Amino acid sequence: MTEETAMLDRTTLAQHIASISELMTANRDHLVKLDQVNGDGDLGISMDDGFRALAAFTAESQEDDLGQLLRQGAKVLNQSAPSSLGTILSFGLMGMAKALKGKTSVEGPEAAAALRAGLENIMAKAESKPGEKTILDALAPGVEAIAAGTPEAVQAAATAAAEGSEATREMRAVHGRAAYSAERSIGILDGGSVVGRLIFEGIAAAARTRD
């Protein structure tokens, strides 16, 4: 990824969200099936609806302040994806919003720092951490890989998030409905972690398009 493609502004943020939304739509049924094992079965629906609304909002918004744009986007996502994961992801956007308040564009290191701030806000608000069979098991390694700041960091983040998601098969569930039968959750891929993988795949796909 070049110095130019590492920049984040209103336009590139909208491109990232649109790319993520496309993947949520393409994986809607897959996410539903994963969620039917231990959840309500609405994961694919809420993520597709939520990111579709967020993509439309960021594409149409004329707000250049990234902090304000992400803060408003968090509300859109939370309202359009009425689920626990929708709320959790809105925490992430709010954490990023605070880190980017007043900024109209940032380079790679600041964008990576904002992602880390979003991750930390999720962990604080959701009282969760990696290793508990959640979306954090994909998000955390993805954020760490991007923070490396190498030209291949974005693609490496997608790989790290995918590996983190796959690792949830061997974990016991700690949160949500799956925690009531924690032992039976072993061997099952966590749907939330797949959402985390798709987020970083979407970011990587958007980066490749700009290269």
C-alpha positions in Angstrom: 0.0 0.0 0.0 1.4 3.3 -1.0 1.6 6.5 1.1 -1.3 7.9 -0.9 -3.6 4.9 -0.3 -2.8 4.9 3.4 -4.6 8.3 3.8 -8.0 8.2 5.4 -10.5 11.0 4.6 -14.3 11.2 4.0 -14.0 9.7 0.6 -11.8 6.8 1.5 -13.8 6.0 4.6 -16.9 5.8 2.5 -15.1 3.4 0.1 -14.1 1.2 3.0 -17.6 1.1 4.4 -19.1 0.3 0.9 -16.6 -2.5 0.5 -17.5 -4.0 3.9 -21.2 -3.6 3.1 -20.8 -5.6 -0.1 -19.2 -8.5 1.8 -21.9 -8.4 4.5 -24.6 -8.7 1.8 -22.7 -11.5 0.0 -22.3 -13.4 3.3 -25.8 -12.6 4.7 -27.1 -16.2 4.5 -23.8 -17.7 5.8 -23.9 -15.4 8.9 -27.6 -16.4 9.5 -26.7 -20.1 9.4 -23.7 -19.6 11.8 -25.9 -17.6 14.2 -28.7 -20.2 14.2 -26.4 -22.6 16.0 -26.1 -20.6 19.2 -27.9 -17.3 18.6 -31.1 -15.8 17.3 -30.3 -16.4 13.7 -30.5 -12.7 12.8 -26.8 -11.9 12.5 -26.6 -11.8 8.8 -29.8 -9.7 8.5 -28.6 -7.1 11.1 -25.1 -6.8 9.7 -26.4 -6.5 6.1 -29.0 -4.0 7.0 -26.6 -2.1 9.3 -23.7 -1.8 7.0 -25.9 -1.0 4.0 -27.4 1.9 5.9 -23.9 3.0 7.1 -22.6 2.8 3.5 -25.5 5.0 2.2 -24.9 7.5 5.0 -21.2 7.9 4.5 -21.6 8.1 0.7 -24.1 10.9 1.0 -22.7 12.8 3.9 -20.8 16.1 3.3 -19.3 16.0 6.8 -15.5 16.3 6.4 -14.6 16.1 10.1 -13.9 12.4 10.5 -14.7 12.4 14.2 -18.2 13.9 13.5 -18.7 11.5 10.5 -17.9 8.4 12.6 -20.0 9.6 15.5 -23.0 10.1 13.3 -22.3 6.8 11.6 -22.2 5.0 14.9 -25.8 6.1 15.5 -26.9 5.0 12.0 -25.3 1.6 12.5 -26.8 1.1 15.9 -30.3 2.1 14.7 -30.1 0.0 11.6 -28.6 -3.1 13.1 -30.7 -3.6 16.3 -28.6 -6.4 17.8 -25.9 -6.8 20.4 -23.2 -6.8 17.7 -24.6 -3.7 16.1 -24.2 -2.0 19.4 -20.8 -3.4 19.9 -19.6 -2.1 16.5 -21.1 1.3 17.2 -18.8 1.4 20.3 -15.9 0.8 18.0 -17.0 3.7 15.7 -17.4 5.9 18.7 -13.9 5.1 19.9 -12.5 5.9 16.5 -14.6 9.1 16.4 -13.0 10.4 19.6 -9.5 9.7 18.2 -10.2 11.5 15.0 -12.2 14.4 16.3 -11.4 17.6 14.3 -9.4 15.7 11.6 -10.4 15.9 8.0 -7.7 13.5 6.8 -5.0 11.3 8.4 -2.2 9.1 7.3 -1.7 5.4 8.0 -0.3 5.6 11.5 -3.1 7.9 12.8 -5.7 5.7 11.1 -4.2 2.6 12.8 -4.3 4.4 16.1 -7.9 5.2 15.6 -8.7 1.6 14.9 -6.9 0.7 18.1 -9.0 3.3 20.0 -12.1 1.7 18.6 -11.0 -1.7 19.7 -10.2 -0.5 23.2 -13.6 1.2 23.5 -15.3 -2.1 22.5 -13.4 -4.0 25.1 -14.2 -1.4 27.8 -17.9 -1.0 27.0 -18.6 -4.7 26.3 -16.4 -5.8 29.2 -14.8 -8.4 26.9 -11.4 -9.3 25.6 -9.8 -11.6 23.0 -10.0 -15.3 23.7 -13.7 -15.3 24.7 -15.1 -16.4 21.3 -16.3 -13.1 20.0 -15.7 -10.6 17.2 -12.7 -9.4 19.2 -10.8 -12.5 18.3 -10.8 -11.3 14.7 -10.6 -7.6 15.3 -7.7 -7.6 17.7 -5.2 -9.4 15.5 -6.4 -7.3 12.5 -5.7 -4.1 14.3 -2.3 -5.3 15.5 -1.3 -6.2 11.9 -2.4 -2.8 10.6 -0.4 -1.1 13.3 2.8 -2.6 11.9 2.7 0.1 9.3 4.3 -2.0 6.6 3.3 -1.6 2.9 1.5 -5.0 3.2 -0.1 -4.2 6.6 -3.7 -4.0 5.3 -3.5 -7.3 3.5 -1.8 -8.8 6.5 -4.6 -7.6 8.7 -7.2 -9.4 6.6 -5.1 -12.6 7.0 -4.7 -12.1 10.7 -8.4 -11.5 11.2 -9.3 -14.6 9.3 -6.9 -16.7 11.3 -8.3 -15.2 14.5 -11.8 -16.0 13.5 -10.9 -19.6 12.6 -9.3 -20.0 16.1 -12.7 -19.4 17.8 -13.6 -23.0 16.9 -11.4 -24.1 19.8 -12.7 -21.6 22.3 -15.5 -21.8 24.9 -18.1 -19.1 24.7 -18.1 -16.6 27.5 -20.8 -14.2 26.4 -24.3 -14.4 25.0 -26.6 -17.3 24.5 -23.8 -19.6 23.6 -22.3 -19.2 27.1 -25.2 -21.2 28.6 -23.8 -24.3 26.8 -20.1 -23.3 26.8 -18.8 -26.8 26.3 -21.0 -27.4 23.3 -19.7 -24.2 21.7 -16.3 -25.8 21.2 -15.8 -26.8 17.6 -18.2 -24.1 16.4 -17.1 -21.1 14.4 -18.2 -17.8 16.1 -20.4 -15.8 13.8 -19.3 -12.5 15.3 -15.7 -13.3 14.5 -16.6 -13.9 10.9 -18.1 -10.4 10.9 -14.7 -9.1 12.1 -13.0 -11.0 9.4 -15.3 -9.5 6.7 -14.6 -6.0 8.0 -10.9 -6.4 7.4 -11.4 -8.2 4.1 -13.5 -5.2 3.1 -10.8 -2.7 4.1 -8.2 -4.8 2.1 -10.4 -5.0 -0.9 -10.9 -1.2 -0.9 -7.2 -0.7 -0.6 -6.5 -3.0 -3.6 -9.0 -1.1 -5.7 -7.1 2.2 -5.0 -3.7 0.7 -5.7 
